[in-house]
Amino acid sequence: MELLDRCARPLRAVLVQGPVRLWLPWGLLGLLLGGSLLKALAPLPDSYLSSKRNLLNIFFVKLAWAWTFWLMLPFIAITNYCLSQNILGMLRRLSTLLVGTMIWYICTTFFLYVEDFTGSCYKSPALDVQFREHLSKRQCHQGGGFWHGFDISGHSFLLSFCALMIVEEIAVLRVLNTNRNLRLHTVVNALFVALSFLTLIWVWMFFCTAVYFHDFSQKLCGTLVGLTAWYGTYRFWYLKSFSPGLPPQIVSLSSKKPNRSR
């Protein structure tokens, strides 16, 4: 319990009380530009992080939306219910995860379509001999070829979107006081610490993607889609009455009542 509080305290100061929500979108663009310039002008030597088989990529990035979804689900449910004392309001806020799932599925499907539509099949990565008989990426790979098309960076899209979504949702801790309920305090703190470290992983792997993978235009397109998805939801649609809404910004009267249970 004490160790959890020690971990949560500095993370709250940075991710909740600090201006992270304001500068993170610009910070991601800065990491994209800086990493891409480093890749173009002074490429780093191959390392563990430049391998697609590194553990962070296999067990976290490849499952980025699953990690974000399953940690955000209990966090949003618990914190929003504690503040609103309203099951329907809590379920309404949980629908943000359904919206995020739709965004993830539609965008990644579109990226695959773009790569398939713009690509051609070659005998090797050198792009020297073209296989004109293979008209799709799937046929190309089945024929032992190498498909080259405009591969919008799905990692740049998803990691930026997930990081921004988490930062928006954990801002609810500005108005939620769990000190009166030890069990609630422990659960919320544990979820918050897990989400905070997940955010750090997403931002770090976003930078690694900028340094080691994809062309600049592919990473820029992916990042802009992620930023647009975040802005279109949390800065536009969620401000409307016919939406899942934003995390509670004020403490409800019911949540201020002391806990008299024994």
LODO-6739 format. One line per 3 residues: their letters; for each residue x, y, z of C-alpha. Coordinates in nm, 4 decimals, decimal comma, padded with zeros to 6 digits. Each point is the difference from the previous one (the first is absolute). Example, Ala and Ser with C-alpha at 12.3 -4.5 7.8 and 13.67 -1.06 7.14 Angstrom:
2
AS> 01,2300:-00,4500:00,7800; 00,1370:00,3440:-00,0660
END
This chain:
262
MEL> 00,0000:00,0000:00,0000; 00,2734:00,2446:00,0975; 00,2127:-00,0987:-00,3007
LDR> -00,3012:00,0491:-00,2277; -00,0573:00,3478:00,1417; 00,3648:00,0876:-00,0492
CAR> -00,0221:-00,1020:-00,3656; -00,3305:00,1777:-00,0556; 00,0975:00,3323:00,1588
PLR> 00,2606:00,1177:-00,2554; -00,2024:-00,1475:-00,2866; -00,3045:00,2017:00,1101
AVL> 00,2112:00,3140:00,0174; 00,1137:-00,0466:-00,3594; -00,2902:-00,1691:-00,1800
VQG> -00,3015:00,1330:00,1914; 00,0877:00,3309:00,1625; 00,2542:00,1068:-00,2604
PVR> -00,0707:00,1492:-00,3435; 00,0464:-00,3338:-00,1802; -00,3413:00,0162:-00,1702
LWL> 00,1025:00,3291:-00,1624; 00,3490:-00,0809:-00,1225; -00,0124:-00,3760:-00,0685
PWG> -00,1390:00,0378:-00,3584; 00,2775:00,2458:-00,0799; 00,2506:-00,2190:00,1800
LLG> -00,0954:-00,2964:-00,2180; 00,0473:00,2091:-00,3131; 00,3364:00,1122:00,1357
LLL> 00,1065:-00,3599:00,0628; -00,1118:-00,0921:-00,3507; 00,2016:00,2796:-00,1600
GGS> 00,3050:-00,0506:00,2215; 00,0056:-00,3763:-00,0429; -00,0537:00,0232:-00,3751
LLK> 00,2808:00,2558:-00,0365; 00,2286:-00,2265:00,1997; -00,0939:-00,2930:-00,2248
ALA> 00,0689:00,2051:-00,3161; 00,3127:00,1907:00,0995; 00,1756:-00,2165:00,2583
PLP> -00,1521:-00,3487:00,0028; 00,0580:-00,1872:00,3222; 00,1619:-00,3446:-00,0208
DSY> -00,2258:-00,3002:00,0270; -00,0930:-00,0811:00,3559; -00,2430:-00,2104:00,1990
LSS> -00,2707:00,2649:-00,0447; 00,0495:00,0096:-00,3761; -00,1040:-00,3653:-00,0200
KRN> -00,3691:-00,0700:-00,0487; 00,0515:-00,3027:00,2247; 00,0766:00,2028:00,3127
LLN> -00,2243:-00,0794:00,2969; -00,1584:00,3454:00,0236; -00,1105:-00,0250:-00,3612
IFF> -00,1253:-00,3582:00,0202; -00,1793:00,0104:00,3351; -00,1076:00,3643:00,0169
VKL> -00,0029:00,1908:-00,3292; -00,1524:-00,2849:-00,2012; -00,2776:-00,0112:00,2617
AWA> -00,0129:00,3739:00,0652; -00,3749:00,0409:-00,0279; -00,0687:-00,3133:00,2085
WTF> 00,2235:00,1280:00,2832; -00,1592:00,3439:-00,0155; -00,3552:-00,1359:-00,0186
WLM> 00,0213:-00,2475:00,2884; 00,1746:00,2395:00,2377; -00,2231:00,2928:-00,0888
LPF> -00,3185:-00,2053:00,0424; 00,0145:-00,0406:00,3814; 00,1603:00,3420:00,0482
IAI> -00,2752:00,1881:-00,1840; -00,2727:-00,2115:00,1603; 00,1222:00,0472:00,3577
TNY> 00,1007:00,3659:-00,0130; -00,3045:00,1187:-00,1925; -00,2432:-00,1917:00,2198
CLS> 00,1649:00,1354:00,3162; -00,0461:00,3553:-00,1234; -00,3429:-00,0252:-00,1613
QNI> -00,1624:-00,2776:00,2070; -00,1882:-00,0720:-00,3223; 00,0219:-00,3354:-00,1779
LGM> -00,1374:00,1362:-00,3279; 00,2481:00,2862:00,0100; 00,2812:-00,2471:00,0633
LRR> -00,1122:-00,2213:-00,2891; -00,0201:00,3063:-00,2235; 00,3600:00,0830:00,0798
LST> 00,1067:-00,3602:-00,0583; -00,1278:00,0375:-00,3566; 00,3164:00,2034:-00,0672
LLV> 00,1748:-00,3376:-00,0162; -00,2428:-00,1173:-00,2682; 00,0672:00,3198:-00,1928
GTM> 00,3739:-00,0584:00,0356; -00,0375:-00,3595:-00,1180; -00,1878:00,1162:-00,3101
IWY> 00,2672:00,2620:-00,0711; 00,2760:-00,2595:00,0401; -00,1724:-00,2514:-00,2291
ICT> -00,1037:00,2463:-00,2721; 00,3382:00,1734:-00,0148; 00,2129:-00,3149:-00,0030
TFF> -00,2249:-00,1551:-00,2644; 00,0326:00,3157:-00,2089; 00,3799:-00,0053:00,0371
LYV> 00,0108:-00,3564:-00,1325; -00,2210:00,0999:-00,2928; 00,2273:00,2934:-00,0884
EDF> 00,3087:-00,2207:00,0089; -00,1709:-00,2602:-00,2178; -00,1333:00,2598:-00,2462
TGS> 00,3281:00,1887:-00,0417; 00,2389:-00,2953:00,0018; 00,1672:-00,2335:-00,2445
CYK> 00,1644:-00,3392:00,0409; 00,3768:-00,0383:-00,0375; 00,2380:-00,2918:00,0096
SPA> 00,2080:00,1477:00,2828; 00,0168:00,3075:00,2286; 00,2389:00,1510:-00,2551
LDV> -00,3119:00,0667:-00,2148; 00,1883:-00,1067:-00,3135; -00,2246:-00,2637:-00,1604
QFR> -00,3758:00,0451:00,0084; -00,2528:-00,2853:00,0121; -00,2865:00,1410:-00,2031
EHL> -00,2123:-00,3101:00,0392; -00,0453:00,0613:00,3759; -00,2535:00,2805:00,0408
SKR> -00,0454:-00,0052:00,3773; 00,2241:-00,0115:00,3049; -00,1379:-00,3380:00,0987
QCH> 00,0666:-00,1520:-00,3428; 00,3453:00,1536:-00,0004; 00,0987:-00,1509:00,3334
QGG> -00,1459:-00,3364:-00,0961; 00,2152:00,0102:-00,3138; 00,3125:00,0771:00,2022
GFW> 00,0174:00,3627:-00,1122; 00,0486:00,3323:00,1782; -00,2897:00,2460:00,0000
HGF> 00,0886:00,3685:-00,0114; -00,2716:00,2616:00,0457; -00,0787:00,3090:00,2061
DIS> 00,0051:-00,1584:00,3458; -00,1595:00,2531:00,2367; 00,1523:-00,0565:00,3429
GHS> -00,2598:-00,1773:00,2104; 00,2310:00,0272:00,3013; 00,0249:00,3785:-00,0323
FLL> -00,3786:00,0201:-00,0209; -00,0923:-00,2372:00,2803; 00,2709:00,0923:00,2512
SFC> -00,0762:00,3715:-00,0306; -00,3764:-00,0556:00,0250; 00,0287:-00,2346:00,3010
ALM> 00,2375:00,2303:00,1893; -00,2227:00,3026:-00,0546; -00,3145:-00,1928:00,0968
IVE> 00,1542:-00,1245:00,3259; 00,1174:00,3487:00,0969; -00,3489:00,1374:-00,0632
EIA> -00,1662:-00,2670:00,2152; 00,2377:00,0038:00,2980; -00,0593:00,3761:00,0334
VLR> -00,3114:-00,1022:00,1948; 00,2276:-00,0514:00,3016; 00,0200:00,3765:00,0356
VLN> -00,3469:-00,0035:00,1549; -00,0236:-00,3524:00,1448; 00,0982:-00,0451:00,3646
TNR> 00,0375:-00,3648:00,1015; 00,1779:00,0525:00,3319; -00,3117:-00,0859:00,2054
NLR> -00,0256:-00,3519:-00,1421; 00,3179:-00,2076:00,0282; -00,1111:-00,2744:-00,2378
LHT> -00,1166:00,2482:-00,2656; 00,3169:00,2044:00,0437; 00,2183:-00,3073:-00,0551
VVN> -00,1895:-00,1193:-00,3093; -00,0083:00,3440:-00,1646; 00,3682:00,0605:00,0791
ALF> 00,0981:-00,3389:-00,1434; -00,1917:00,0654:-00,3218; 00,1410:00,3516:-00,0223
VAL> 00,3605:-00,1173:00,0425; -00,0525:-00,2736:-00,2611; -00,1503:00,2501:-00,2466
SFL> 00,2805:00,2480:00,0676; 00,2715:-00,2542:-00,0775; -00,1972:-00,1098:-00,3043
TLI> -00,0019:00,3607:-00,1207; 00,3765:00,0235:00,0465; 00,0440:-00,3200:-00,2027
WVW> -00,2230:00,1347:-00,2784; 00,1914:00,3294:-00,0203; 00,3386:-00,1756:00,0105
MFF> -00,0948:-00,2498:-00,2703; -00,1481:00,2844:-00,2067; 00,3444:00,1620:00,0083
CTA> 00,1694:-00,3314:-00,0864; -00,2308:-00,0299:-00,3004; 00,1030:00,3485:-00,1098
VYF> 00,3707:-00,0864:00,0368; 00,0092:-00,3457:-00,1570; -00,3007:-00,0691:-00,2245
HDF> -00,2005:00,1296:-00,2969; 00,0467:00,3003:-00,2258; -00,0726:00,3436:00,1430
SQK> -00,3163:00,0445:-00,2080; -00,1364:-00,3349:00,1208; 00,0650:00,0870:00,3650
LCG> -00,1395:00,3501:-00,0436; -00,3231:-00,1318:-00,1517; -00,0413:-00,2539:00,2799
TLV> 00,0656:00,2588:00,2691; -00,2363:00,2554:-00,1544; -00,2753:-00,2629:-00,0114
GLT> 00,0593:-00,0736:00,3694; -00,0056:00,3700:00,0919; -00,3105:00,0559:-00,2116
AWY> -00,1785:-00,2916:00,1677; 00,0837:00,1421:00,3437; -00,0939:00,3567:-00,0904
GTY> -00,3194:-00,1027:-00,1773; -00,1187:-00,1891:00,3089; 00,1321:00,1705:00,3149
RFW> 00,0219:00,3535:-00,1360; -00,3122:00,0020:-00,2186; -00,2566:-00,2818:00,0098
YLK> 00,0208:-00,0795:00,3724; -00,0893:00,3634:00,0743; -00,3434:-00,0616:-00,1538
SFS> -00,3011:-00,1304:00,1896; -00,0475:-00,2919:-00,2447; 00,3358:-00,1603:00,0789
PGL> 00,1699:-00,2150:00,2655; 00,1066:00,3248:00,1648; 00,3208:00,1034:00,1710
PPQ> 00,1261:-00,1346:00,3343; -00,1726:00,1770:00,2920; 00,1562:00,3383:00,0662
IVS> -00,1688:00,0796:00,3339; -00,0768:-00,1977:00,3133; -00,3653:-00,0982:00,0383
LSS> -00,1722:00,0665:00,3330; -00,0465:-00,3709:00,0652; 00,3709:-00,0699:-00,0385
KKP> 00,0790:00,2565:00,2704; -00,1957:-00,1909:00,2646; 00,2262:-00,1752:00,2521
NRS> 00,0098:-00,3759:-00,0057; -00,1805:-00,1190:00,3151; 00,0253:-00,3688:-00,0731
R> 00,1817:-00,2167:00,2540
END
